[in-house]
């Protein structure tokens, strides 16, 4: 198989905390599938939020993954080094008349939601943005940029589709509402960055946690609007704690480095995750 025809998988953590078992599960799945398919395995650092990224967390990512027995291609792509790529994509969407500035804070949106008897929510369970700034003539300096979802969805016929575990999934992106595509503090967003990165890196197979399943309809919308290829998707089950909650850095779930310090081996981590 030629290099151009090989499947490309990626693991894309954020260096804003130490990796835990949930990250290990995703990284090992990607790596194992790349090995099985004779494909390539990439490591990408999603560090656009420089206020939270730390060099020590980046160093720990390399250390933890190497300890697990993973290897990856160099150079590692850091999102913070490619802001021009994301700005170019936003400019294309802007030229289509799909972006507008918004000065609403989360508190503003929450208050507007509380005023409704049955407030709508997005697919993450957050209050759905009510479109307060849509149609207003606002300065872009100091504002977020939102996607006019109704216009965007109309351009793709109202629905998007993707391959999930080999099956065709059809869904409407409109349930996300007018999402923020460029944060005022960093000039971009996770949704734009991950979509552009996957395209520029030629990623063919996106293997990630089930918590990102619903985001796929938004990423597929952006791919369609920007004329980008669609990878195949596989959203895996989440690793849960004793209370049935997904592991998270924000809850200080036990990091891999602590398991290693306690004497765990890479083989034992695989066994914990059912990947032995």
N, C-alpha and C positions, 0 to 999 in steps of 0.2 A: 504493500500500500504506500503510495507517495505521501510525502509530508503534507501536501495541500489537501489530501483526501482524509487525513486522520481526524478523528473526533477530538474536540478540545473541551476539557472540563476545567473548572476554576473553583478555588476556595477563596472567599473574599471577606475576611474579618476586619473589624474596626479596631485600631490600636488605642482603645479607650478603657481598657481593663484586661485582666488576665483570662486566657481561654479556660473553659470548663468542659465537662463531658459532652455537653450539647455541641460545642464547636468540634470536639474530637470526632463525634459521630459523623457530622457533615463532611469534615475534611477526609476522614478515612473512606467514606462512601465514594466521594469524588475520586480520590486517589485509586481506590480499588477498581472502580469502573474504568478509569483511564488505562490502568494496567491490563484489565481484562479485554478491553476493546482495542488494545494496541494504540491508544491515543496519547494525547499530551495533557499534562497537569500543570496549571498555572496558579500562582499565588498572587493575589491582589490586595492591597491595603486600602480600605475605604476610610480615608482620613481627611475628607473635605472639612470636617468640623475640627479645625485646628485648636479650638479652645478646649477640646477634650482629649485629643490625641497626645500621647506621650512617648518619647524615645524608649523608655524602659518597657513599655507595653509592646512596642514593635520588636524589640530585642527578644522579649519573652515569647512572642509568636514564633519566631524562627527557632528558638530553643525547644519549645514544646513540640512543634511539628517534626523537627529532626529527631527528637527523642522517640516519637511515635513511629519513626522509620520512614517518614515521607521525604521526598525530594521534589524539587520544582525547578522550572526554567527560570533563568535570569535574563534580563533584569526583572525584578518585581515591580509591577506598576503601582505607583502611588497616585491616588486621585488628586491630591493637592498639587501635583506637578502638571496636571492636565486641565486646568480650569478653562483654558482657551477652547478646548474641544467642546466643553459643555456650553460655553458662551455662544459658540457657532451654532450648536443645535437649538439653543433658545432663540437665536436670531432668525432661524428658519421658521420656527413656530410663530414668532412675532410677525414675520412677513406674511403669514397666512391669516393674521388678525385674530390669533387665538390666545394672546396673553393680555392681561390687564393688571395695573398696580392695585394693591390692597393694603390698607393701613390698619385693618382690624387686628386686634390682639386676640389671643386665646380666651382671655377674660371677656372680651367683647362678644365673641361668638357664643361663649357659655351663657352669658346674660340673655342674648337673643333667643337661645334655645330654651332657657328656663321660662321664658314668657309664653311658650307654646304649650297647649294642653298635651299634645302627643308629638314631641320634637323628633324630627328625623335624625338618624345617625348614619355615619359612613360605615364601611365594611370593617373598620377597626373598632367600631363602637363609640367613636368620638362624635360630638355634635356636628351635624352636617352644616357646612358653611352656607349661610342663607343668601349669599350673593349681594351683600350690602354695598360693596364698592363697584360691582359690575355696572358698566354704563356711565360711571362718573369720570370726570376729567381730573385726574389726580396726578401729581408729580411722581415720577418713578424713584427719585432719590429718597432713600429711607423707607421704601415700601417693598413688600413682597410682590412677586409676580405670580398670578394665578392663571390656571388654564380655564378658558371658557369651555366647559365640558359639553354643553349643548351643541356649540358650533363644531367642536372637535369630533364628537360622536357622529354628527351628521355627515362629516366628510368621509367617514369609513362605513357608512350605512347603518350605524346604530349598534353594531355588534362587532366583537373580535373573537378570534378562535386561536387555539394552540394545541399542540400535542402533549398530552400528559400521560405518562406510562404507556405510550403508544395509542391512546384514545384521543379522539377529537373533542375538545371542550369548547363550547360556544357560550359567551357571556357578554353582558352589557357593562361598559366601563362607567356608565352614567351614575351608578350607585356610589361612586367616589365623590361626586360633586366637583366643584371647582378647586382642585387641589393646588397647593403651592408648588411651583416648579423652580422657583428661584427665591431662596431666603435672602432677606435684606442684609444679613450679616456675612453670608459666604458667597452670595451670587449664584448659587445653584442649589440642587437638592439631591437627595439619595436617588429619587426616581429617574431624574435626567442622567446622573452620573453612571448608575448601574446599567442603564439602557445603552448609553454611548460606549461605555467600556466593553460590554459584551460584544457589541458590533465591531469595534476597532480591534479587539483581540481575537476575533473570529470564533468566539465561543459557540459551539454547536449544541452543547448539552448543559442546561442549568439544573444542578442538583442542590436543593436548599430546603430549609425547614418548612413545615406545614403552615407556620405562622405567616409566611409570605405568599401563600397560595392566592389570596384574593388580590394581592398587588400585581399579579401577573396580568390581569385584564387591563390595568393601567399601563404596564410596560409594553404590552402588545399594542395598545393604542398608540403609544409614542413611536414604536417601531413602524407602524403603518403610516403615521403622519410624516415621519422622517425618511421613509423609503428604506428601512433597514431590514436585514434578514431576521427571521424568527427562529430562535433555537428550539430544541425539544426541551420539555420541562419535566422534572420529577421532584415533587415535594414530599419529603420523608417525614415520618412520625417524629414528634419532639421527645427529647429526654426530659422526664419529669422528676420533681423532687418528692419527698415523702408525703407532702401535702397535695400532690397531684398538680402542682404548678410547674410551668416550664422553667428550666434553669435560666438564670439571667445574671449578668454582671451587676445590675442595679440592686439585686437582692443578695449580692456577695456569695453566690453559689460557689461551692468549693472548687478552686482552680486546679488545673492539671498539675501545676508545679507543687501544690500541697500534697496531692496524691503521690507524686513522685518522691517527695521528701518523706512520706510515710512508708515508702518501700514498694509501692505498686510498680509493676513492670508494664511495658507496652502490651504484652500478651494478655495480661490481666485486665487492662483497660479495654481491649478488644472483647474479651469475654464478658465484661460488665455491660457492654453495648450490644451483645449478641452478634458480634462480627468475628468471632474466633474461627 
